[in-house]
Amino acid sequence: QVQLVESGGGSVQSGGSLRLSCAASGYTFSRACMGWFRQAPGKEREGVATITRDGSAAYADSVKGRSIISRDNAKNTLYLQMNSLKPEDTAVYYCASSATFWCQLTAGTRDFVYWGQGTQVTVSS
């Protein structure tokens, strides 16, 4: 049974930082392309960042330069370090996994088959 469990969300002030984690189990994490998505109230789910099994990363323009996606294949864990947070970063953040080694951030949710339950990030001004 595949499980993705996010943690690390919370409430911070503008300019603050958070580190999200996603613990994966029930499949071969090291082979999968992984991603972080977010969904704000009334908006569609959008891709934040993706990372291939060998560590190649891609970022949405909205977070580029402020966020770092990383993975620890030995711990089956995905991370998202978010710095210089802004109120517009407020959303539920989801961890997602592709079923293969490939995923494409610009394709939205298309390449992702497994999803976590989400963790809330709230940034106040």
Solvent accessible surface area in square Angstrom, and as a share of the most:
residue,aa,sasa,rsa
1,Q,187,0.83
2,V,44,0.25
3,Q,94,0.42
4,L,9,0.05
5,V,75,0.43
6,E,8,0.04
7,S,59,0.38
8,G,37,0.36
9,G,29,0.28
10,G,27,0.26
11,S,95,0.61
12,V,31,0.18
13,Q,136,0.60
14,S,57,0.37
15,G,53,0.51
16,G,24,0.23
17,S,58,0.38
18,L,29,0.14
19,R,132,0.48
20,L,0,0.00
21,S,26,0.17
22,C,0,0.00
23,A,54,0.42
24,A,7,0.06
25,S,51,0.33
26,G,51,0.49
27,Y,49,0.19
28,T,69,0.40
29,F,3,0.01
30,S,44,0.29
31,R,162,0.59
32,A,4,0.03
33,C,0,0.00
34,M,0,0.00
35,G,0,0.00
36,W,0,0.00
37,F,0,0.00
38,R,16,0.06
39,Q,60,0.27
40,A,25,0.19
41,P,123,0.77
42,G,91,0.87
43,K,141,0.60
44,E,153,0.68
45,R,80,0.29
46,E,78,0.35
47,G,13,0.13
48,V,1,0.00
49,A,0,0.00
50,T,7,0.04
51,I,7,0.04
52,T,29,0.17
53,R,118,0.43
54,D,115,0.60
55,G,38,0.37
56,S,67,0.43
57,A,49,0.38
58,A,42,0.32
59,Y,51,0.20
60,A,22,0.17
61,D,125,0.65
62,S,58,0.38
63,V,2,0.01
64,K,119,0.51
65,G,81,0.78
66,R,34,0.12
67,S,8,0.05
68,I,103,0.52
69,I,6,0.03
70,S,42,0.27
71,R,35,0.13
72,D,44,0.23
73,N,55,0.28
74,A,102,0.79
75,K,140,0.59
76,N,56,0.29
77,T,17,0.10
78,L,0,0.00
79,Y,33,0.12
80,L,0,0.00
81,Q,56,0.25
82,M,3,0.01
83,N,52,0.27
84,S,59,0.38
85,L,2,0.01
86,K,84,0.35
87,P,54,0.34
88,E,122,0.55
89,D,2,0.01
90,T,37,0.22
91,A,3,0.02
92,V,41,0.24
93,Y,0,0.00
94,Y,32,0.12
95,C,0,0.00
96,A,0,0.00
97,S,0,0.00
98,S,3,0.02
99,A,69,0.53
100,T,75,0.43
101,F,117,0.49
102,W,136,0.48
103,C,7,0.04
104,Q,75,0.33
105,L,24,0.12
106,T,121,0.70
107,A,28,0.21
108,G,27,0.26
109,T,61,0.35
110,R,159,0.58
111,D,27,0.14
112,F,12,0.05
113,V,81,0.47
114,Y,75,0.29
115,W,79,0.28
116,G,10,0.10
117,Q,114,0.51
118,G,13,0.13
119,T,19,0.11
120,Q,87,0.39
121,V,0,0.00
122,T,50,0.29
123,V,8,0.04
124,S,55,0.35
125,S,127,0.82
